Amino acid sequence: MNLPPIDIEDMDIKLNLDHLVLNVLYVKFGYFHQTMPKHSHSHGSYELHYIPSGKGLLIADGQHYSLTPGTLFVTGPEVEHEQIPDETDPMAEYCVFFEVVFGPLQLQPNHRDLSREGLLSEWLLNTPFWIGPDQENMMSLFEMLAREVSLKHIGYHQMATNILELIVTRSIRHYHQGPNVLNAPVKTLNDSRLVIIENTFLYNYQSITLKQLADKIGLSTRQTERTVQKQYGMSFQDKKWQARMGAAAQLLLTTDLTIRDVANAAGFSTPERFSHSFKKYYNQSPSKYRSEHRVNDLK
């Protein structure tokens, strides 16, 4: 299956959804040949995933879901998830990562007008996780988006924005119907900084320091600590610990690495320190966790 590529970053795309604006941080397409480690997104951040081909396994909040062509799923704030490809038929994925920005009414999640529950935005905010088969011909929209981005004809930015609004709207329609009322876009505060923070905890969790992260995003250490606390509801150190433990658990379940090798990969100086930290986090030793939760296949 010859699929057109997508790699959108720094295009300053804002999508309107009722009283909300969604700031699109990136749109990507790629094939999974390795497991995507367990991770979760910060407050207000969502990832929309579409599988056009191949097979794999999604583990979200401890539940297992089969990924096959035509699967659509949305992972919102604090939903821990990882994706494991089938080695014989690696899955492809379109991924849209966006941050929710509250519009002119500045509605907060715990102060929303319940009379507005029919709006698409309310279903998005109230549904941090959803998975199911494509029933809205999503593939055609992603193909249109890929053509616009690759050809870059006049007006392609507006076309890409329009197509992405359709993608998000049709995705939410999968679990509830509602109107699509547009409002003016609002500038978000974090933009590319949020992507850097997310990727840091996903890929550089072993040794990243608060100072290094602050330097990466151009803020002071105090501002960076406050930003992490705001986005994840926990301190930098607690988020780093969560990221290390999630990565270690993924290695235990999906590889045959020794406990020593897993400890080293997670950034621990000794297996003893790793085992102590792992047991404190999961209430189980690494070996017991592996034996009780090991994923043996993708069926």
Protein Blocks (a to p, Z undefined) as FASTA:
>chain_A
ZZdddddehklpacdehjbccddfbdcddddfbdcddddddehiacddddfedcddddee
hiacdddehiacdddehiacdddddfklccddddddddddddfkopafklccfklmmpmk
lmmmmmmbccdddfehmmmmmmmmmmmmmnopghklmmmmmmmmmmmmmmmmmmogcddd
dddddddfklmmmmmmmmmmmmmmmmpcfklmmmmnopafklmmmmmmmmnopafklmmm
mmmmmmmmmmmmmmccdfklmmmmnopabfklmmmmmmmmnopafklmmmmmocfbfZZ
